[in-house]
Amino acid sequence: ISHGKIEKIIHHPNIIDFDGVIHWKCRRYLCKECGSTFLEDNPFTFQNFRNSYALINRIMKQLKNLDLTFLRIAELNNVSITIVQRYLDSYVTIPALRTLPESLGIDEIHSNMSASDSAYLCILFDNEKTYPIDILPSRSKRKLSQYFEKFPKSERDKVKFVTIDMWLPYKEVALKNFKNCKIAVDPFHVVENLTRPFEKLRVEIMNQCPKDSDSYYLLKKWNFLLEKTDIDLDNEPQYNGHFKRKLTLRQLKEMLLGISDILLEAYELKEDYRLFNEKATSEDCEVWLDELITKFSSCSIPKYYEFTNTLINWRQEIINSFERPYENRKLTNARTENFNGQVRVYMDLSRGISNFDRFRKRVLFAFNDSIFYSITNRLSSNK
């Protein structure tokens, strides 16, 4: 029988900058036989919950946006940070990875959440479907080997391509676990290993010039002419205060390269490799690369010795990167690097994330469309 009403206050999604609240007078019933009382079913939320289904759904959808920190989501919905974190912990489950992608990207991101044997988290990426498949607390060779050894050999043998940066343990793990794969080194990292010594050489030559000299001025002020390629060198001549005459960018660049024979040789070699990286195909890259290795090996620039060894030691992996198995794209870690960039922004916005399990869950939930949330009346916490 009816036994009066009880007013319940339930938080609901904001209505034009106001905290939405439902005042629901729920019916209370009395059992004639045992004398116990009970409440009618709540159409707005679970029993003993203070936030409506609609508000919980809104919070879960906002958790997929890494531009929003836990604090910001809490502020937008007039709830505590703890409740936002508990919703994530409770309603998102990351299923155990059972299959491996045909094209696997392996990369890392620096973090204080990493395991004690590493300063980096390891990112595993599906290069074909372009989303992360897992995040590991360590990139150590031992931990990676243990992780991949959990998969049956038949599954590991399905991996055809592995893209990595030039960290040797990645290569060793791939060779050990993926017998049918081609390992490709990311072209960006190869070029980066060349531009870095070239920049050091430029600075070294600059520092040997008197600070009031033309050479110092050119190397200090106009060094970007040696680094960028998307510049119109034949521009309208502009007045240059240092030289007290009008000059084009091409004239300035020619003056730069005339400062030192070693600088000119280093620049020409750098540009030779850049052209190879941009224009080579899977058909001609092997011969072209061998010609470049010969050029770098015979050059008289000590700062290029390490890069020359890189070309020799990673020759096959560089050649493999020119294959285009998906959408006419070279085998690179570009999509993984893009993903890492977005994660770094999220980490900076959050100002110190320490819970690895919660971090992994939120990032995979945000980027992997095959991971969903399911709202229940059970709350837990991944502390």
N, C-alpha and C positions, 0 to 999 in steps of 0.2 A: 504494500500500500504506500501511497505517497506520504513522505515524511518531511516536507518542507523543501527549501532550496538553499544552496550554498553558492556564494559568488566566487568565481574563479577569475583571476587576472592573467591573461595570456598575451605575451609580446607578439606582435604581428609586424610584417614589413613596413618600413617607414612610409608615411603619407605626406608628401611635399614638406620634407625637412622636420616632420614631427614624429616622435616615437609612437608608432601604432600600437594600441593596446585594446584587446577585446575584454569587455566585462561580461562574462557569461554566468548567468544564474542557472547552474545545473541542478537537476532534480535529484533529491535524495529519497531513497525508498527504504521501507522497513519490512522485514520478512515476518509474516504473521506467525510462522511456526517456530523459528529460533530466536526471533527478536533482534537479529543483527541488521545493520544498515549498510547500504551500498549506494553508489552513485551511478547515474546513467552514463552511457558511453559518451566519450568526449569526441565531438566531430572535428575539433581544431588541432589537437595534438595528443601525444601519449599521456597516460595517467601520470601525474606528478611532474610532468614537464611544464616549464613556464614559457617556452617558445613554440610558436605555431609551426605546423608542417611547412607552411609557405615561407616562414622566416628561415627555417633550417635549410630548405631547398635553396633559398637565395644565398645563404652563407656557403653552401657546398659549391654552387656555381662560381662564386667569387674566389673560392680556393683554387680554381683552375687558372686564375689570372695571377701570374707571379709579380705583376706590377703592384699588387696589393699585399702588404705585409699582414701578419696576424693582427697586429695592433690596428692597422687601418680598417680591416674587415670588422673588427670589434667595434670601432668607433662608428662605422657606417650603419651598424645594426643595433647599437646601444646594448651590447652584451660584453662580457669580459673576454680577455684574451684566452683565458683558460678554457672557456666553453667552446670557443672557435677551434682551439687545438684538440679538445676532446671529440668534437664532431669529426675532425679529420682522422684522428686515431681510431674512432669507432666505426665510421661508415665507409672508409676506403680500405680495401684489402688488396695488396699486391700479390697476384698469383705467382707461384713458383714457375720459373722459366723452364719449359719442357722442350722447346725447339730452338734452334739457332738459325739466324738469317743466312741467306746465300752469300751476301756481302756484308761483312762485319767490320765496323769501325771501332778502333780502340784508341782512347785518348785519356787525358787526365785533367784534373783541376785542383789547384792548391787549396788546402783547407785545414783548419785546426780540428776538424771532425775525423780526420783520417786515423787509421790504426797506428799503433806505436812503431811499426816497422816501415812506415812510409809517411811522407809529408803531403801526399796527394791522394785524392779520391780517383777511382778509375771509372771512366764512362764507357759503356758498351752501347753501340749504335747500329741500327739497321740502316745501311746506306741506301738500300732499294726503296724501303717504305718511309725513310727519312724521319724516324723517331727513336728515342732512346729505349733500349730494352732492359737495361739494368744499370745500377750504380753500386760500385763496390767500395768498401772502406779502405782498400789498399791497392796499389799498383805493383806490389812486389812480385817478383817472378814466382816465388813459392805459392803465394795466395792465388795468383791467377791460374797457375797450373792446377791447384786443388779445385778451383771453381770449375774449370772446363772439364776436368777428369770426371766430374759427376755426370756428365752427359754420355750416353752410350756412344760407342765408336761409330755406329751407323749414322747418328745425328751429326757428329763432328765431321764426318766425311762429306756431308752435304755442303759444307762451307767452301765456296769457290774462290772468294776474294777476301783478303784482310788488309785494311788500310791503317797505317800507323804513322806516328812521327818517328824520328830517328833515335828512339830509345831502344837499345839493344835487347833488353829482356822481352819486349813485345814480340820482336822477331823470333827469339828463341822459343817463346811459348807457342807462337803460331806454328812454327816448324814442327814442334813436338806433338801438338794436338790436332792440327788440321792438315792431314797428309795430302789432300787433293787441292789445296788452296794456292793461289798466287798472292804473294805479299807485295803490296804497293806502298811506297813511302810517299807521304803527302808532299806535292810539289812546292807548296808554300814554305815548308820548313827547309827544303833544300835551298831555295832562293834566299831565305833568311840567313842561312849559314854562309852565303856568299856576300850579301850586302853588309853584313856585320863587319867582316875584316876589311872590306873596301872603305867603310866609314872610318874605321880605326886608322887606316892608311892615310886618308884625307886629313884627319885631325893631326896625325903625327907630322905630316909635311907642313901643315899650317903652323904648328907650334915651333917649327924650325925657321919660320920666316919672321923678319922684324915686324912688329905690330903696326908700324906706319907704312908698310910696303904695299904695293899693288897686289902682290900674291896673297898676302894675309887677308886683305880686304875681299878679294874674289873668293877665296876658300871659306871665309867666314860668312859672307853676305849672300853669295850666289851658289852655295853648294847644292841647292835643290835642283839646279840644272843638270847635275850629274846623277840625280836619283830618280827624277820623274820623267815619264815618257809622253804624257799627254799635255805637252806644252807647245804652243805655237811659237817656234823660234824665229820665224820671219815676221815678227810683229812690226808695227809702226815704231820707228826709232824713238826712244825716250831719252830725255836729258839725264845724264848721270853726273851727280854732284862731285863724286870722287875724281872721275876722269875729265870732268868739265867739257863734255861733248855728248852728242846724241849717239846712242848705241842700240842695236837690236839684241835680243836675247841670244841669237846665234853668235854674234860677235863676242858677247860676254863668255859664252860657253867655249868658244875657240881660244880665248885668252886663258880661261881656266885650264884647259887641257894642255896649253903650252907651258905651264908652270914647271912640269916635271915629266920626264920620259917614263918614269915608273908609274906615275898617276895615269898617264895616257895608256900604258900597257894594261894596267889593272882595269881601267874603265872599258877598254875594248874587249877584254876577256869577260867582264861582267855582262856587257851587252850581248856578246856571243851566246852566253848561257841563257840570258833572258829571251833572246830570239828562239833558241832551241826549245825552251819551256813553253813558249806561246805557239810555235808553228809546227813542231815535230809531230809526226803521226806514229801509230803503232807499226807502220811499215818501214819508216826510215829512221826511227829514233835510235835504234841500236848502233848503226854505223855513225850517225851524227854524234851520239854521245861518246863513242870511242875516239872520234876526232877531237872532241873537246877535252877528253882526258889527256890525250897526247899534248895538246896546247898548254893545258894547265901544268902538266908534269915538266914541260920544258921552259916554263916561265921563270923569271928571276925575282919573284916576289915572295919573300918568306911568309908574309901574312896569308898567302893563299895555299900554303903547304897543307894545312889541316883540311881545307875544303877539297883539295885534290885527293887526299886520302878518303874523304867522304864519298866522292864520286867513284872511287875504286871499290871501296868496301860495300857501297849500296848500289852498285851498278845495276844488278838485275831488278832490284826493287824500284829503281827510277824508271827503267824500261817498262816494267809492268804497269806503272801509273798512267801510261799513254793508252791503255786499253779503254774502250768505251762501251761497257756492257749494258748500261742503263741510260736511256734518254740522251744518248750521244754525249754523255758527261764523262770526263776523265775520272779515273779512280783517285779520289782525294778524300781528305777529312774535312772538307769545307763545311759540309752540313753539320758535322760534329762540332767544329770550331764555332759556328754560328750559335748552336745550342749552348755551348760552354759560355759564350759571351752573355747570353740572356740569363744564364744561371748566376754568373758573376755579378750582374746588376742586381739580381734578387738578393744575393748574399750581402752586397753592399747596402742595399735598402734596409735589410733586416738588422744590420749592425751587430753581427755576432750571433751566429746560429751554432748551437752546441749539440743538439740532439740529432744524431745521424739518421736514425730510423725514421723520425718525423720528416726530416729534410728529404730523404730518399722517397718517402711516400708522396709528399706533396709535389716534388718535381716530376716524378713519373706520372702521377695523376694529371698534372697540368699538360704534359706533352704527349702522352701516349693515349690515343683515342680508344684503345681497346680496354682501358681500365675505367671502371664506372664506380659510382657510389651507391650504397643501399642504406636507406634510413630505417633504423629499428629502435626499439625502446631500451636497448642496452648500450650503456656508455662505458668506455674503457679509456686508459691513458697509457701512452708509450713514453713513460718517464725514464 
